[in-house]
Amino acid sequence: MSSGKRSASRKHEEPMENADDDFEIDVDCDKSKVECICPQCEKKHILNFHWIGRGTPRKYCQNCRDNM
């Protein structure tokens, strides 16, 4: 004679479905406005690009890029 407790515990022993199907990983890879500092003239400016690093990125401003 089987008890109800044993059959309830067997439900947990069944293999789970593929866990990857249950959720999606949402990664934001879009470009965004980032405040940068020009390494040549030291002015702050804003560029649109993907930045996940630390601190303030060093990117040349448009005026310094044109003069190179």
C-alpha positions in Angstrom: 0.0 0.0 0.0 1.5 3.3 -1.1 1.1 6.4 0.9 0.3 9.9 -0.5 3.5 11.3 0.8 5.7 9.0 -1.3 3.9 9.8 -4.5 4.1 13.5 -3.8 7.9 13.2 -3.4 8.3 11.3 -6.6 7.0 14.3 -8.6 10.2 16.2 -7.6 12.4 13.3 -8.8 11.2 13.7 -12.4 13.7 15.4 -14.6 12.9 19.1 -15.2 12.3 20.4 -18.7 15.1 22.3 -20.4 15.8 25.2 -18.1 17.0 27.4 -21.0 13.4 27.4 -22.4 12.0 29.0 -19.3 13.6 32.4 -19.6 15.5 34.6 -21.9 18.6 36.6 -21.0 18.0 40.2 -22.0 21.3 42.0 -22.7 21.2 45.6 -23.6 23.7 45.9 -26.4 22.4 49.2 -27.8 24.5 52.3 -28.1 23.8 55.1 -25.6 25.0 58.7 -25.0 28.3 58.6 -23.1 30.2 61.6 -21.8 33.8 61.4 -23.0 37.0 63.4 -22.5 39.2 64.3 -25.5 42.8 63.2 -24.8 44.2 66.1 -26.9 42.2 69.2 -25.8 40.8 67.8 -22.5 37.2 69.0 -23.3 34.2 67.0 -22.4 31.8 65.9 -25.2 29.1 63.4 -25.8 29.2 60.5 -28.2 26.8 57.6 -28.9 28.5 54.2 -28.5 28.4 51.1 -26.3 30.6 51.6 -23.2 30.7 49.2 -20.2 34.1 50.1 -18.9 35.2 52.0 -15.8 35.5 55.7 -15.6 35.2 58.2 -18.4 36.2 57.1 -21.9 38.9 59.0 -23.7 37.7 59.7 -27.2 38.8 62.4 -29.6 36.3 65.2 -30.2 35.2 66.1 -33.7 37.5 69.2 -33.9 40.6 67.3 -32.9 39.7 64.4 -35.3 39.3 66.9 -38.2 42.8 68.4 -37.4 44.6 65.1 -37.4 
